[in-house]
Amino acid sequence: MSTSAYGMTVANTVVTASDGVLALAWLIPTIPLIGFVAVLLATKRLGDKSAGISIGAAALTFGVALAVAAEVLRNPATYIRELPTWISVGGFDVRFDLLIDQLTVVMLLVVTGVGLLIHLYSVGYMHGDSRYPRYFAYLNLFLASMLVLILGSNLLTLFLGWELVGLSSYLLIGFWFERANYASAAKKAFITNRVGDVAFMVAMFVTFITFGTLDLLAIIDNAEILASTTAFVLVLLFMAAAAAKSAQIPLYVWLPDAMAGPTPVSALIHAATMVTAGVYLTVRLSSLLVLAPNAMLIIAWIGALTALFAALIAVRQDDIKKILAYSTVSQLGFMFIGVGVGAFREAIFHLVTHAFFKGLLFLAAGSVMHAMANRTNIYEMGGLRRAMPITFATSAIGWLAISGIPPFAGFFSKDQILTEAYLHGFGGVYVIGVIAAILTAYYMTRWFVLVFLGTPRWPDGVDPHESPRSMTAPLMILAAASAIGGLALNPVHTGPLYRFLAPVVAPITDLGYTPVGPWTEVILIPLAIVAAVAGILIAVFTLRGRNLNDPATREIVRGPVGRVLENKFYVDEAYAAVFVTGGSRLGRALQVIDTRVLDGVVNGAGTVTTKMAGYVRGAQTGLVRNYVYVLVAGMLVITAYMMILAR
Amino acid sequence: MPIGYYFILSGLLFSVGLLGVMIRRNAIVLFMCVELMLNAVNVTLAAAARMWMGPDGQVFVFFVIVVAAAEVVVGLALIVNLYFRRGTLDIDIPSLLRR
C-alpha cells in the first residue's frame, strides 16, 4: 500500500477486529455520548455534581483509547471494527465501522488525552458558573463527535463527526449566549464552517461518482483510478472543507472570534483538537493528494500565506487570547505547509506538539484571566511571575516550545516541516515559513513579556493569585509534554513517530521532488534556531525600557502598517461589506421577484377569484324557492338534453 | 288498464308537488309537496315494475319509502327548530345566506 521515503515497502494488513481490546473500540465514542446524555438527565437531581459523570466518562474514554493504542503499537495494522449498517440504499452502503490504524491512534491519544486534562482544568475554571453541568455535557458531546470524526471508516461517518464537532463548537462558543456578541461569534463560526461543509459534500458526491463508495479504505486503495483533473478538483474540494474547519485563508475569520467561548474550550476545541480535523482529513486522504501535485502546491501556498498573514496580525493584538488565536491560525498554516509539500507525517507531528503547547498556552491564558478577574488586555497585566509562579513557569515552556527553541517540542515539528519544504523544492514556501517562524517567536515573546515580566500594570483592586490545583495540574502535565514531547516522539527526522506513521501515508517518491539548493539539515536546523532566537531577541530588545503605560508609543509596530495589522488587514470589514452588506443588498434586490412575481401570482389568483365571485354572488338570494327554481331549470335542461341525445 | 294512465297520474302528482314547492311559502306545505313528489315517483316505479314483471322497481319503492321516512325526521326537526327560533313557518324569512 505504501512505500516509505527510504524505499522500504511498508504495508498495513487490514484486519477485522473481532475480539480483544480492539473489539471494544466502539466504546470510545459511545462513552462520552452516554456521558453527555447522563449529565443532562442528572443535572436536575445532582446539580453541579453531575459534572463528575462527564469527567469520569472522559477518563474512561482515555483509558480505552490507551488500551487500543497499546494494542496497535504491539501489532501495527489497519483494524476494522465492524458495526451495524447506517444507510443501505441499493448498492450504497454506509456502515458505522471503525477504522483504527496508526494515524487514528495518534489522533485518539491527543483528543482523549488533552480532552481529559481540559475536563479536569474546567472544574476549577468554570467553578460557580450558572450552567456548570451543561458545560461539561457539551464537552462530552464534543469529545464524542471528535472521536466519531477520527474513527469513522467512511467519509459519511467522518462527515457526521465533522458536523457534530461544528455543533458542539457552536454551543460552546456561544456558551455565554447572554452576551450578544458572543452569540454572534458562535453564529459566525457555524456559518463560516458551512461554506467548507458544502465543499465537503460536493467532494463526497464526486468521490461517490468516481469510486462508487465512500469507504475510506476503498478510496485510498483505489486512488490511482482517478483522472488527474478529477483528482485536482477533488483535492481542492477537500482542502476547501479543511480550510473552513482548520481556519485557513480565506475561511479563518471565525477562529479568532471563537475566543468568545470559555478559555478551556478555546484550548481544547479551537487550538488542540477540532481545528486540526482538516489536517487529519488531508493526511488521511494523502493518497488522493499525491495524484494532484498542483493541488498540493496550492495547499502549500495557502498554508504559507495563512501562517504569515495570521502571524502578522498577531503582532499587533493586545488581547491575551486573540494573540493565541491568531497564533493557532498561523500554526495550522504550518501544518498545511507540511501537507502541501508532501510532509504528511511531519504535519501530524506538528499537530501533536501543537496540541500540547497551544493547549498549554491557552490554559495558562485562562489561568491568568482567572487571576485577573477576566481581564484580557495584556497591557493591564505584567509582572505576574511572582503572583502566579506555576502559570509563569509552565507558560515559559509553552512560549519556548512555540517559538521553536530546542529541545522543546515545537522546535522539532516546525523545523521538520520547513526542512521538508526546502528539500522538496518549495523555495517560496520555505522563505515565508521562516519569516512566519521569526514572527511567531517575536509575538509570543511579546505576549510572554507583557503578561509575566516587567512591572505590574494592573488596575487597583485586582489581586492576582495562583489558580487552584485542578487548574495548575493540567498545566504542569501539558508543560511536561511540551518540553519533552518532541524529543520523545520524533527527535530526529526519521524518528519513532515518523516510522510509526509510515504505512498510513502515501509515498511521495514518485513526485520527483528536488531540493531548493545544496543545504542539508546540517545547515537548515541551525538556521531554524537562529530564526527563533532572532524573533525572541527582537522582541526583548524592542520591549526593553519602553513605557508600556502610554498607549501612543507602547506599540513597536506603529503608523499605517500598525493600524492595518491592528485591524487585522480589515478582512472582517471586507467580508462584512461583501457578504453581509452585499448579501442583504442582493436580497433586497431579489425581493422584487418575491413581492412582484411570486406574490403577484398568488395574490392574483386570490383577486381573480374574488372578482369572479362578486359577479356570481348575486345568485345567492337566500330564498329556498329560488334555489328550487334553479334546480328545476337544471333538471329540465338535463332532461331535454338527454331526450335529444336519445333520439 | 294501460300503463300510460299510471304515468299520467304520476306526472300530475309530481307537477302538483313541484309547483307547490315552487310557489308556496309555508314550510309544512312545502314539506308535504316534497312528499307528494317522492310518492309520484313511487307510483311510476311500481307501475313499471308491474309492466316488466320484475322485482327491481318494487325494491326501489321500498328504498324511497325508507329514505323518505328518514327525510321526514330531519325535515320536521328543521321545521320545528325554525319555528322555535323565528316564530314563523314562512320559508322566505330565514334568508341569511343571501349576499
Interface residues (C-beta under 8 A of the other chain):
Chain A: R617 G618 Q620 T621 G622 L623 V624 R625 V628 Y629 V632
Chain B: L18 V21 M22 I23 R25 L30 I91 D92 P94 S95 L96 L97 R98 R99
